[in-house]
Every structure is written in C-alpha cells, then in structure tokens.
Amino acid sequence: WAVNSAMLEHFRREVRLIARLDHPNILPLKDASFIGDQFVIAFPLGEKTLADRLRKRMSVEKAVDFAEQLLE
C-alpha cells in the first residue's frame, strides 16, 4: 500500500481542517507528522470516556429511547 503525492496532500488538507476545529467536545490536534514511514496524527488524551460524556449529556432512559428508534 504505497502513498502517492495526491494521497499525501489529501492527508495534509485533512490535518489542516482538523487543526482549525475549536469546540469543547472535540479534542484538539496535537501533532501530525511522519514517524519513520508512517503518517501519524496525535491528539491529547481525553479526560473522560465517551460513555461518561454521554451519561452527562443525557439520561440512560433517553439513550435507550434513541437506540430503540434507530432499530425500528
């Protein structure tokens, strides 16, 4: 799986877009660079799990209700 210049430019464009995001529910981009021959995008560790964050935002009952609606 070789990376060509068009793919690399696409990754770089994605990184620039991600770096511009500024929202309390989105982890900020920490670094994006090559380590050896791998392109690595790094974010700081989150303070809470996704499950913890969802529990804070909505009740379990509401989450179950949404899930049931998706299955219908």
C-alpha positions as CSV (number, residue, x, y, z in Angstrom):
1,W,0.0,0.0,0.0
2,A,2.0,2.9,-1.3
3,V,1.2,6.5,-0.6
4,N,1.3,8.8,-3.6
5,S,1.6,12.6,-3.6
6,A,-2.2,13.0,-4.1
7,M,-3.0,10.9,-1.1
8,L,-0.4,12.7,1.0
9,E,-1.8,16.1,0.0
10,H,-5.3,14.8,1.0
11,F,-4.0,13.8,4.4
12,R,-2.3,17.2,4.9
13,R,-5.5,19.0,3.9
14,E,-7.5,16.9,6.4
15,V,-4.9,17.8,9.1
16,R,-5.2,21.5,8.4
17,L,-9.0,21.3,8.7
18,I,-8.9,19.3,11.9
19,A,-6.4,21.8,13.4
20,R,-8.9,24.6,12.9
21,L,-11.7,22.9,14.8
22,D,-12.3,24.6,18.1
23,H,-15.1,23.0,20.2
24,P,-15.2,21.8,23.8
25,N,-16.4,18.4,22.7
26,I,-13.6,17.9,20.2
27,L,-10.0,17.0,21.2
28,P,-7.6,19.5,19.7
29,L,-4.9,18.2,17.2
30,K,-1.6,17.9,19.0
31,D,0.7,16.8,16.1
32,A,0.6,15.4,12.6
33,S,3.9,14.2,11.1
34,F,5.8,11.3,9.8
35,I,7.4,8.8,12.2
36,G,9.6,6.7,10.0
37,D,7.4,5.9,7.1
38,Q,4.1,6.2,8.9
39,F,2.0,9.3,8.9
40,V,0.8,9.8,12.5
41,I,-1.9,12.2,13.8
42,A,-1.8,12.6,17.6
43,F,-4.4,14.1,19.9
44,P,-4.1,14.6,23.7
45,L,-5.7,12.1,25.9
46,G,-9.3,12.9,26.8
47,E,-10.3,13.4,30.4
48,K,-13.4,11.1,30.3
49,T,-14.6,8.2,28.3
50,L,-17.2,8.7,25.6
51,A,-19.6,6.7,27.8
52,D,-19.0,9.1,30.7
53,R,-19.6,12.1,28.4
54,L,-22.8,10.7,27.0
55,R,-24.1,9.9,30.5
56,K,-23.6,13.6,31.5
57,R,-25.4,14.8,28.4
58,M,-28.4,12.5,28.5
59,S,-30.1,10.1,30.8
60,V,-29.8,6.3,30.2
61,E,-33.5,6.2,29.5
62,K,-33.2,8.8,26.8
63,A,-30.2,7.0,25.2
64,V,-32.2,3.7,25.2
65,D,-35.2,5.5,23.6
66,F,-32.9,6.8,20.8
67,A,-31.4,3.4,20.3
68,E,-34.9,1.8,20.1
69,Q,-35.9,4.4,17.5
70,L,-32.9,3.6,15.4
71,L,-33.8,-0.1,15.4
72,E,-37.4,0.5,14.2
